[in-house]
Structures are given as C-alpha cells and as structure tokens.
Amino acid sequence: METMANATHRAGATASDAIADQLAKIQPERLGLIVTEKLIDSASRWSVNIANYGALPGWLMLAFAPRSPLTRRVVHSTILLNGVVYCFNLSREFSALFSGDMFSVQGLMNIFRNAPPALITAAWVHYVCLDMLSAEYQVRDANKHGIPTWITAPLTFVNLMLGPVGITSYIGIRYFYTGKFFM
C-alpha cells in the first residue's frame, strides 16, 4: 500500500492526485465524517484565534491606557465580539452541555473529556470574556478611587492569566486604599 508521501513523489503526480488517490481508498460513509470533523475543527480554531487576538487590544489598553475614554469602547467591543463567537460555538453543540452532571468534579470531567471542539471553544471564550470583564471592573473602580495605574497594570496581567486571583488581589489593594472591600 502506497503512502501519501510516496504517491506525491511519483513522476508526474501532483499533490491533488495523491490526495484523490488516498480519498478513493476511504469508505464513502467515512468521507462525510472526515469532512465534517475538519470543518468543525476549522471553525473552532478560527473561534479561538478571534477570541485571543481580538481580546489583545483590550488587554493592552486596560494595562497601559486605563484612563483613556477609548479603552472602555475597545473592551466592550471585544466582549461583544467574543459574545458572538461564544454564541456561535455554543449553538453548534448546545445539547452537549447537558450530557453530564455539572454539580460534581467527576461529572464536569466527563463533560469536558467527551466534549466536542465547539463546546471546549465556547468554554475558553467564556473564560476570556469573564476575565476581561473582571479586569475592566478593576480598572474602572481603581480610577474612581484614585488607585495608581502602576498598581493596577500588573493586576490586569494577573486577571488575564488567573482571573479570580487578579480580582481578589485587587479587592485587597482596594481595601488598603479605601478601607472598604466593596462599594
């Protein structure tokens, strides 16, 4: 049986000829599944790229220009964009959300172990949005209370990487500056 690499190197054979030869060996019912898996994979890859690269300007502005009026617009536009990406991916595999027990660690492990790419992608975009919302609250609240940017900028990075740790750290700093944990 000839491999695709060998078929490609045959005299006069093009890459598309080699692919056609390989596809001809696959059972027709399997071919539809492969095409569908590749499309889903492609949509999930694009969604992750949109979520990550789309959020980057917002994160940079939160860290380096937190008081700029443009920052809030960029951050909210990013969250809106990622909200659309989230809905797109969730709509593709909504039923998978209810395929297990969401109230136990084992149940959650089972859901994500068996989850299709669209559901994993939706979960990632969910994290990106919530971490950015948490950082945006932190920056806005720090501006209101006069907490210096040089203190909040590193916390923005912590929010990006470890959302709950970042917001908890900010609440501690806020207490130090204002004497209040919450509004």
C-alpha positions in Angstrom: 0.0 0.0 0.0 1.5 3.3 -1.1 1.6 6.2 1.4 0.5 9.7 0.5 4.1 10.9 0.6 5.2 8.2 -1.8 2.2 8.9 -4.1 3.2 12.6 -4.1 6.7 11.9 -5.3 5.7 9.6 -8.2 6.8 11.0 -11.5 4.2 13.4 -12.9 1.9 13.2 -9.9 0.6 16.3 -8.3 -0.3 16.7 -4.6 -4.0 16.8 -5.6 -3.6 13.5 -7.4 -2.1 12.0 -4.3 -4.9 13.2 -2.1 -7.5 12.0 -4.6 -5.8 8.5 -4.5 -5.9 8.4 -0.7 -9.6 9.6 -0.6 -10.6 6.9 -3.1 -9.4 4.3 -0.6 -11.6 5.6 2.2 -15.1 4.3 2.6 -17.7 6.8 1.3 -19.7 7.0 4.6 -16.4 7.7 6.4 -15.6 10.5 4.0 -18.5 12.6 5.1 -17.5 12.2 8.8 -13.9 13.3 8.0 -15.0 16.4 6.1 -17.4 17.3 9.0 -14.7 16.9 11.6 -12.3 19.1 9.7 -14.9 21.8 9.3 -15.8 21.8 13.0 -12.1 21.7 13.8 -11.5 24.7 11.5 -14.4 26.7 12.9 -13.1 26.1 16.5 -9.6 27.1 15.5 -10.8 30.3 14.0 -13.0 31.0 17.0 -10.1 30.6 19.4 -8.0 32.9 17.2 -10.7 35.5 17.1 -11.2 35.3 20.9 -7.5 35.5 21.7 -6.3 38.0 19.1 -9.5 40.0 19.3 -9.0 40.4 23.1 -5.4 41.5 22.9 -6.1 45.2 22.1 -8.5 45.4 25.0 -6.0 43.8 27.4 -3.2 46.2 26.3 -5.4 49.2 26.7 -6.6 48.1 30.2 -2.9 47.7 31.2 -1.4 50.8 29.5 -4.2 53.3 29.0 -6.8 52.5 31.6 -8.0 56.1 31.9 -8.4 56.6 28.1 -12.1 57.0 27.0 -11.2 54.7 24.1 -10.3 51.9 26.5 -13.9 51.2 27.6 -15.2 51.2 24.0 -12.4 48.8 22.8 -13.0 46.5 25.8 -16.8 46.4 25.4 -16.4 45.9 21.6 -14.1 43.0 22.4 -16.6 41.4 24.8 -19.4 41.9 22.3 -17.3 40.2 19.5 -16.4 37.3 21.9 -20.0 37.1 22.9 -21.0 36.4 19.3 -18.1 33.9 19.0 -19.4 32.2 22.2 -23.0 32.0 21.0 -21.8 30.6 17.6 -19.9 27.8 19.2 -22.4 27.1 21.9 -25.2 26.8 19.4 -23.3 24.2 17.5 -23.1 21.9 20.5 -25.7 23.1 23.0 -27.0 19.7 23.9 -23.5 18.5 24.9 -23.8 20.9 27.9 -26.5 18.7 29.4 -24.7 15.4 28.8 -23.5 15.0 32.3 -23.6 16.1 35.9 -22.4 19.7 36.4 -22.5 19.5 40.2 -19.6 17.2 40.7 -16.0 17.2 39.7 -16.3 13.7 38.1 -19.3 14.9 36.2 -17.5 18.0 34.9 -14.5 15.9 33.9 -16.8 13.6 32.0 -18.4 16.5 30.1 -15.1 18.0 29.1 -13.4 14.7 28.4 -16.2 13.8 25.9 -16.9 17.4 24.7 -16.8 18.3 21.0 -14.4 21.0 20.0 -17.1 23.6 19.7 -18.0 23.2 23.4 -14.4 23.4 24.6 -14.0 26.5 22.4 -17.2 28.1 24.0 -15.8 27.3 27.4 -12.5 29.1 26.5 -14.3 32.1 25.1 -16.4 32.2 28.3 -13.1 32.5 30.3 -11.7 35.2 28.1 -14.9 37.3 28.4 -15.3 36.9 32.2 -11.6 37.6 32.9 -11.8 40.8 30.7 -15.0 41.9 32.5 -13.2 41.4 35.8 -10.2 43.4 34.7 -12.4 46.2 33.3 -14.3 46.5 36.6 -10.9 46.6 38.4 -9.6 49.4 36.2 -12.8 51.4 36.3 -13.1 51.0 40.1 -9.4 51.9 40.6 -9.9 55.1 38.5 -12.9 56.0 40.7 -10.9 55.6 43.9 -7.6 57.1 42.7 -5.6 53.9 42.9 -2.5 54.5 40.8 -2.1 52.8 37.4 1.3 51.4 38.3 -0.5 49.2 40.8 -3.4 48.2 38.6 -1.4 47.4 35.5 0.3 44.3 36.9 -3.1 43.2 38.3 -4.5 43.4 34.8 -2.0 40.8 33.7 -2.9 38.6 36.7 -6.6 39.0 35.7 -5.7 37.9 32.2 -3.9 34.7 33.4 -5.7 33.9 36.6 -9.0 35.9 36.7 -10.2 35.2 40.3 -6.7 35.7 41.7 -6.4 39.1 40.0 -9.8 40.4 41.2 -9.2 39.0 44.7 -5.8 40.8 44.8 -7.4 44.0 43.6 -10.1 43.8 46.3 -7.3 43.5 48.9 -5.5 46.6 47.4 -8.8 48.5 47.3 -9.3 47.8 51.0 -5.8 49.2 51.7 -6.6 52.4 49.8 -10.3 52.9 50.7 -10.9 51.0 53.9 -13.8 49.2 52.1 -13.9 45.8 50.4 -17.0 46.6 48.4 -18.7 49.7 47.1 
